[in-house]
Amino acid sequence: MVQKKLSADDIRHLARLANLPLNDDEKTALAADLSAVLDYVDNLKVADIKGVEPTSHPTGITAALSADTPRPSLRYENGFFKTKGVFQE
């Protein structure tokens, strides 16, 4: 794969979009890091995925939530909700 190298203008533009005040050393380091990430993504593009089914969750769980059933609410007294005590005396 061809290595992608981000230009100084690319980094300056990204930093401005992300509202990141970067000095020259940080811009140089960020250019190298982001270029490496883009190269890695390019490697993923050539991976053979024929026959691999897409997944949205690795365990196959569809809905791990409990049923939404109505139940009594907290008591309301003098403009406040009444709850169980939290602190012990």
FENBELSUL-V553787 format. One record per run of one state. SS is the DSSP state (A for helix, B for strand, O for the rest). FROM is the first residue (numbers start at 1). TO is the last residue. If there is no record, write none. Layout:
BEGIN
{{SS & FROM & TO} {SS & FROM & TO}}
END
This chain:
BEGIN
{{O & 1 & 7} {A & 8 & 17} {O & 18 & 23} {A & 24 & 45} {O & 46 & 74} {B & 75 & 77} {O & 78 & 79} {B & 80 & 82} {O & 83 & 89}}
END
